[in-house]
Amino acid sequence: MGSLRPVLAIQAIMIAFIGLAMLLPIFADYLAHDDYDLPDMTAFMVSSIVCILVGAGLALSSWSGFTTLSLRANFLISGLSWISVSLFAALPLMFGNYHLSFTDAVFEVISGLTTTGATVLDELDTAPPGLLLWRSILHWIGGIGIILMAIAILPMLKVGGMQLFRLQSSDTTDKPYAAASQIALGITAIYTGLTLACFLAYWAMGMGGFDAINHAMATIATGGFSTKNASFGYFFENPNIHGPLLPVASLFMILSALPFGLYLLAMQGRVGALWRDAQVRFYLGIIIAAVLALTIIVSLTMNFGAGKSLQLAMFNGISIITGTGFAVGDYSLWGPLAIALLFCLTFIGGCAGSASCGLKVFRFQVALKALREYGQKLVFPHAVIGSKYNQKILTPALYRSVLMFFFIYFTSFATVAVLLSLLHLDPVTAISAAAASLACVGPGFGDVVGPAGNYASLPDAAKWVLAFAMLLGRLEFFTVLVFFTPGFWRP
């Protein structure tokens, strides 16, 4: 299969990077000056040393310079990086204040890195600041990681129609981000800038600095981890908040669910490219329609005023459709019609090349075009019919790729739901947890995994099933499933 040295070297770099990132929670705990933070500081310090030493040792033994990576090497890097980072990032959660089991620690970390936001932790309001910051950092790293992966790797691997979004094929003239390193720097700058802007907005509205930076990282990553048990509901009811918190948070969630590749074009003066994109227009149309429908349902069901109904419907609806997973109140109480609509929104996700997960909007658009072509062929069997998407011709191979992705997605959803049912989870919990994990949304529905609960009470086997589902959904399925095909491992 060729040398694995470049693959191992990249794993080493990422493990060492995670070790260095652990220094930030240590600093946060140090600033808190509380005795209960000392075990957490020690756990992060030891874990940081272990990660740096392992990463450095693995890098020294496997480094062979920069080489051109094969297709299989790219698949390995895409899958193994998330697994290796998850295992090492779980160390401080196992040895810190909470003393999480190996299962719970890995579940929490995978939930963070995949920007799912499903948690097994209770009493977040009194948790050590280092632990809370670490969860947000995992979100932030996972968010930028999946954006870069979606722009640089998935189009090359032709996963689920992602070849439509190869930057190399779009406007090669006068492009300042021609090299992969320049693209990565540009994306990172945009991602960091959005995070800073979100932090300043939250802070200006009355959030404390620590809460603001944590929620900003979770918002831009479309993650959902909060520093409070009540999530954004804590701040919505807080009299110290003096601004339109929910609309502002909703705006930043939408911005994070839009294609970051188009932000690169906007940076070179082509602001209109964002609005001209068919995916963006279709996505914003779905959001507007969903928010209006939810507003009507909430106002009729809960007897709230128009203003409060709009705010709750907008925030919770956008949080679910973007896969962020923040919550204000228990939307499970809005009635069966609202639950059905929110459940459907769970699967949509955001745009390709964004921090969001889910099926992605462009796949719905391509599927609709395939359906239209099929209908036209039935009526005019001898007609030559073709379709384009953002000025790119849709080929039969691309149609098959997208439709196969739909098949794999919903087959995986049914499989995960059945496995959870076999582990004695009730139907609502099993179905909603399967959907929320594959779509990397976080909270599901019902009393157990709904917005008012968490995943702590689930059996360990269920947590492993859901952790695998998060990785499947975040890495676009085929990037993981290819490892289980014998042909992949043949020389």
C-alpha positions in Angstrom: 0.0 0.0 0.0 3.0 2.3 0.0 4.7 4.0 2.9 2.7 5.1 5.9 5.4 7.4 7.1 3.7 10.6 5.8 0.4 9.5 7.4 2.1 8.8 10.7 4.0 12.1 10.6 0.9 14.1 10.1 -0.7 12.2 13.1 2.3 13.1 15.1 2.0 16.8 14.3 -1.6 16.9 15.2 -1.1 15.0 18.5 1.7 17.5 19.5 -0.5 20.4 18.5 -3.3 19.1 20.8 -0.7 18.9 23.6 0.2 22.5 23.0 -3.5 23.5 22.9 -3.9 22.0 26.4 -1.8 24.9 27.8 -4.7 27.2 27.4 -7.0 25.4 29.9 -4.1 25.4 32.3 -3.8 29.1 32.0 -7.6 29.5 32.5 -7.5 27.4 35.6 -4.5 29.4 36.9 -6.4 32.7 36.5 -9.4 31.3 38.4 -7.3 30.8 41.6 -9.7 28.2 43.0 -8.5 25.2 44.9 -11.0 22.9 43.0 -9.1 23.7 39.8 -5.8 22.2 40.9 -6.7 18.6 39.9 -7.8 19.9 36.6 -4.5 21.9 36.1 -2.5 18.8 36.9 -4.5 16.7 34.5 -4.0 19.1 31.7 -0.4 19.5 32.4 0.4 15.8 32.5 -1.8 15.2 29.4 0.0 18.0 27.6 3.4 16.6 28.3 2.3 13.1 27.2 0.9 14.5 23.9 3.9 16.6 23.1 6.3 13.7 23.9 4.3 11.1 21.9 3.9 13.5 19.0 7.6 14.5 18.9 8.7 10.8 19.2 6.4 9.7 16.4 7.4 12.6 14.2 11.1 11.9 14.6 10.6 8.2 13.8 8.4 8.8 10.8 9.4 12.1 9.2 10.7 11.8 5.7 10.1 15.2 4.3 7.1 16.4 2.2 6.0 14.0 -0.4 3.0 13.8 -2.8 0.3 11.8 -1.0 -1.6 9.1 -2.7 -5.4 8.8 -2.8 -5.4 6.1 -0.1 -3.0 8.2 2.1 -5.4 11.1 1.9 -8.3 8.8 3.0 -6.2 7.5 5.9 -5.2 11.0 7.0 -8.9 12.2 6.8 -10.1 9.3 9.0 -7.2 8.5 11.4 -6.5 12.1 12.3 -9.9 12.5 14.0 -9.5 9.2 15.9 -6.0 9.8 17.1 -6.7 13.4 18.2 -9.9 12.2 20.0 -8.0 9.6 22.0 -5.3 11.9 23.2 -7.6 14.9 23.8 -9.7 12.7 26.1 -6.8 12.3 28.6 -7.5 15.4 30.8 -11.2 14.5 31.0 -10.3 11.2 32.4 -7.7 12.4 35.0 -9.3 15.8 35.9 -12.0 16.8 38.3 -14.8 14.9 36.7 -12.8 11.6 36.4 -14.8 10.5 33.4 -14.7 6.9 32.3 -12.8 6.2 29.1 -16.1 5.8 27.3 -17.5 9.1 28.5 -14.3 11.0 27.9 -14.0 9.8 24.3 -17.7 10.5 23.7 -17.3 14.0 25.0 -14.2 14.7 23.0 -15.6 13.2 19.7 -18.8 15.2 20.3 -16.6 18.3 20.6 -14.3 17.7 17.7 -17.1 16.8 15.4 -18.9 19.9 16.6 -21.9 17.8 17.6 -22.4 19.3 21.1 -23.9 16.2 22.8 -22.6 16.1 26.3 -22.4 13.7 29.3 -21.5 16.4 31.8 -23.8 17.8 34.5 -23.4 20.9 36.6 -21.7 23.0 33.9 -22.4 26.2 35.8 -19.8 25.2 38.5 -17.4 23.2 36.3 -13.7 24.3 36.3 -13.0 26.9 33.7 -10.2 24.9 32.1 -12.5 22.0 31.3 -15.2 24.4 29.8 -12.5 26.1 27.7 -11.1 22.8 26.5 -14.5 21.7 25.2 -14.9 25.0 23.3 -11.3 24.7 21.9 -12.2 21.2 20.6 -15.2 22.7 18.9 -13.1 25.4 17.4 -10.4 23.1 16.1 -13.0 20.7 14.7 -14.8 23.4 12.9 -11.8 24.8 11.1 -10.6 21.3 10.5 -13.8 20.2 8.7 -13.9 23.4 6.6 -10.3 22.9 5.4 -11.1 19.2 4.8 -14.2 20.1 2.8 -12.3 22.6 0.6 -9.0 20.8 0.1 -9.6 17.0 0.5 -13.2 15.9 0.0 -13.5 17.5 -3.5 -10.4 15.6 -4.5 -11.8 12.3 -3.1 -15.1 13.0 -4.9 -17.1 12.2 -1.8 -20.9 12.5 -2.3 -20.7 15.1 -5.1 -18.1 17.3 -3.4 -16.1 17.5 -6.6 -18.5 20.3 -7.5 -16.6 22.5 -5.1 -13.0 22.1 -6.3 -11.5 25.6 -5.9 -9.0 24.9 -8.7 -11.8 24.7 -11.2 -13.5 28.0 -10.3 -12.0 31.2 -11.7 -8.3 30.6 -11.9 -7.6 34.2 -13.0 -6.2 36.7 -10.6 -6.7 34.4 -7.7 -4.6 35.2 -4.6 -5.2 31.9 -2.9 -3.9 29.5 -5.6 -1.7 27.5 -3.3 -3.2 25.1 -0.7 -1.3 26.9 2.0 -2.6 30.3 1.0 -6.2 28.9 0.9 -5.7 27.5 4.4 -4.4 30.8 5.7 -7.2 32.7 4.1 -9.9 30.3 5.6 -8.2 30.5 9.0 -8.1 34.3 8.9 -11.9 34.4 8.1 -12.7 31.8 10.7 -10.7 33.7 13.3 -12.2 37.0 12.3 -15.7 35.7 12.6 -14.9 34.2 16.1 -13.5 37.6 17.2 -16.5 39.5 15.9 -18.9 37.0 17.6 -17.0 37.3 20.9 -17.1 41.1 20.8 -20.8 41.1 20.0 -21.6 38.7 22.9 -19.3 40.7 25.3 -20.9 44.0 24.3 -24.3 42.7 25.1 -23.4 41.8 28.7 -21.9 38.3 28.6 -18.8 37.9 30.8 -15.6 37.6 28.9 -15.1 33.9 29.6 -18.7 33.0 28.6 -18.4 35.2 25.5 -15.3 33.6 24.2 -16.6 30.1 24.8 -19.9 30.7 23.2 -18.2 32.5 20.3 -16.0 29.5 19.5 -19.0 27.2 19.8 -21.1 29.4 17.6 -18.7 29.8 14.7 -17.8 26.1 14.8 -21.6 25.3 14.9 -20.8 23.2 17.9 -23.2 23.8 20.8 -21.2 23.3 23.9 -22.2 25.9 26.5 -20.8 27.0 29.8 -24.3 26.7 31.3 -26.7 23.9 31.9 -29.5 25.9 30.4 -27.4 26.8 27.3 -28.4 30.1 25.8 -31.6 30.0 27.9 -29.4 31.2 30.8 -28.5 34.4 29.1 -32.0 34.9 27.5 -33.4 35.2 31.0 -30.5 37.2 32.4 -31.4 40.9 33.1 -27.7 41.9 32.5 -28.0 41.1 28.8 -28.8 44.4 27.1 -29.0 43.6 23.4 -30.7 41.4 20.8 -28.7 38.3 21.9 -30.7 35.7 20.0 -30.9 37.5 16.7 -27.2 38.2 16.8 -26.3 34.6 17.7 -28.6 33.4 14.9 -26.8 35.6 12.4 -23.4 34.2 13.3 -24.8 30.7 13.1 -26.0 31.4 9.6 -22.6 32.9 8.6 -20.8 29.8 9.9 -23.1 27.6 7.8 -22.3 29.4 4.5 -19.5 28.4 2.2 -16.1 29.7 3.4 -14.7 29.4 -0.1 -17.1 32.2 -1.1 -15.8 34.3 1.7 -12.4 34.0 0.0 -13.9 35.5 -3.2 -15.5 38.2 -1.1 -12.1 39.1 0.4 -10.9 39.8 -3.2 -13.8 42.2 -3.8 -16.4 39.8 -5.3 -19.0 40.2 -2.6 -21.8 39.4 -5.1 -20.4 35.9 -5.5 -22.0 35.0 -2.2 -25.5 36.0 -3.2 -25.2 34.7 -6.7 -24.4 31.2 -5.4 -27.4 28.9 -5.9 -26.7 27.0 -2.7 -26.7 30.2 -0.5 -30.0 31.5 -2.0 -31.7 28.1 -1.6 -30.4 27.7 2.0 -31.5 31.2 3.1 -35.0 30.5 1.5 -35.3 27.3 3.6 -34.3 29.1 6.8 -36.8 31.9 6.2 -39.6 29.5 5.5 -38.8 27.3 8.5 -38.6 30.3 10.9 -41.9 31.6 9.7 -43.6 28.3 10.1 -42.1 27.7 13.5 -43.1 31.2 14.7 -46.7 30.5 13.8 -46.7 27.1 15.5 -45.0 28.5 18.7 -47.4 31.4 19.0 -50.4 29.2 18.6 -49.2 26.4 20.8 -47.4 28.2 23.6 -49.5 31.4 23.6 -46.4 33.6 23.5 -46.4 37.1 22.0 -45.3 37.6 18.5 -41.9 39.0 19.5 -41.0 36.1 21.8 -42.4 33.5 19.4 -40.2 34.9 16.6 -37.1 35.0 18.7 -37.5 31.4 20.1 -38.5 30.0 16.7 -35.6 31.8 14.9 -32.9 30.9 17.4 -33.9 27.2 18.0 -34.8 26.6 14.3 -31.5 28.1 13.0 -29.6 26.3 15.8 -30.9 23.0 14.6 -30.7 23.5 10.8 -27.1 24.7 11.1 -26.3 21.8 13.4 -25.1 24.2 16.2 -27.3 22.6 18.9 -27.8 25.6 21.3 -31.2 25.8 22.9 -33.4 28.3 24.6 -36.1 26.5 26.6 -37.4 23.0 25.8 -38.7 23.0 22.2 -40.0 19.4 22.8 -43.0 21.2 24.4 -44.0 23.0 21.3 -46.2 20.2 20.1 -46.0 17.4 17.5 -46.1 19.6 14.5 -43.1 21.7 15.6 -41.2 18.5 16.6 -41.8 17.0 13.2 -40.6 20.2 11.5 -37.5 20.4 13.7 -36.7 16.8 13.1 -36.7 17.3 9.4 -34.5 20.4 9.7 -32.0 18.2 11.6 -31.0 16.4 8.4 -30.5 19.5 6.2 -27.3 20.9 7.7 -25.5 23.8 6.0 -23.7 24.6 2.8 -20.7 22.6 1.4 -17.5 24.1 2.6 -19.0 25.4 5.9 -18.6 24.4 9.5 -22.0 22.7 9.4 -22.7 19.0 9.0 -25.9 17.2 7.8 -26.8 16.2 4.2 -25.7 19.7 2.9 -28.1 21.9 0.9 -26.4 21.3 -2.5 -27.3 17.6 -2.4 -31.0 18.4 -2.1 -30.7 20.8 -5.1 -28.9 18.2 -7.2 -31.4 15.5 -6.2 -34.3 17.8 -7.3 -32.6 18.4 -10.6 -32.2 14.7 -11.1 -35.9 14.2 -10.3 -36.8 16.9 -12.8 -34.6 15.3 -15.5 -36.2 11.9 -14.8 -39.7 13.4 -15.2 -38.8 15.2 -18.4 -37.3 12.0 -19.8 -40.5 10.1 -19.1 -42.5 12.7 -21.1 -39.9 13.3 -23.8 -37.8 10.1 -24.0 -35.8 11.2 -27.0 -35.0 14.7 -25.8 -31.4 15.7 -24.9 -31.7 17.1 -21.4 -29.0 18.5 -19.2 -28.7 20.5 -16.1 -26.1 22.8 -14.5 -25.3 23.8 -10.9 -23.5 27.1 -10.4 -22.4 27.0 -14.1 -21.0 23.4 -13.7 -22.5 20.6 -15.8 -24.1 17.8 -13.8 -22.9 14.5 -15.1 -24.6 11.1 -14.6 -21.6 10.1 -12.4 -22.2 13.1 -10.2 -25.9 12.3 -9.9 -25.0 8.8 -8.8 -22.5 10.1 -6.3 -25.1 12.4 -4.7 -27.9 9.8 -4.7 -25.6 7.2 -3.3 -24.8 9.6 -0.5 -28.5 9.9 0.3 -28.8 6.1 0.4 -25.8 5.6 2.7 -26.9 8.5 4.9 -30.4 7.1 5.6 -29.3 3.5 5.7 -26.8 4.5 8.4 -29.5 6.5 10.2 -31.8 3.4 10.2 -29.0 1.2 11.4 -27.9 3.4 14.2 -31.6 3.8 15.4 -32.1 0.1 15.3 -28.9 -0.6 17.3 -29.9 2.0 19.9 -33.4 0.3 20.1 -31.7 -3.1 20.7 -29.8 -1.4 23.6 -33.2 -0.7 25.2 -33.5 3.0 24.4 -37.1 4.1 23.9 -38.1 4.9 20.2 -38.1 8.7 20.6 -34.6 8.7 22.2 -33.2 6.1 19.7 -34.5 7.8 16.6 -33.7 11.4 17.6 -30.3 10.5 19.0 -29.4 8.7 15.8 -30.5 11.7 13.7 -28.8 14.2 16.0 -25.5 12.3 16.0 -25.3 11.7 12.3 -26.2 15.3 11.6 -23.8 16.5 14.4 -26.6 18.6 15.9 -26.3 17.4 19.6 -29.6 17.6 21.4 -32.4 15.3 20.2 -36.0 15.1 21.4 -37.7 13.6 24.5 -36.8 13.7 28.2 -33.5 11.8 27.9 -31.5 13.5 25.1 -33.7 16.5 24.5 -32.6 20.1 25.1 -33.5 19.7 28.8 -31.4 16.5 29.2 -28.1 15.0 28.1 -26.4 11.7 27.1 -25.0 10.8 30.5 -27.6 8.1 31.3 -27.2 6.1 28.1 -25.4 2.8 28.3 -21.8 2.7 27.3 -22.5 0.6 24.2 -25.0 3.3 23.0 -22.4 6.0 23.5 -19.9 4.1 21.3 -22.5 3.7 18.6 -23.3 7.4 18.8 -19.6 8.4 18.8 -19.1 6.3 15.6 -22.2 7.9 14.1 -20.8 11.4 14.8 -17.5 10.5 13.0 -19.5 9.1 10.1 -21.6 12.2 9.7 -18.8 14.6 10.2 -16.4 12.9 7.8 -19.1 12.4 5.1 -19.5 8.6 5.6 -17.4 7.3 2.7 -14.2 8.7 4.2 -14.7 6.3 7.1 -16.6 3.4 5.4 -13.9 3.0 2.8 -11.7 1.5 5.6 -14.1 -1.5 5.8 -13.7 -2.4 2.1 -11.1 -5.2 1.4 -10.1 -3.5 -1.8 -8.8 -0.4 0.0 -6.1 -2.4 1.8 -4.9 -4.3 -1.3 -1.5 -3.3 -2.6 
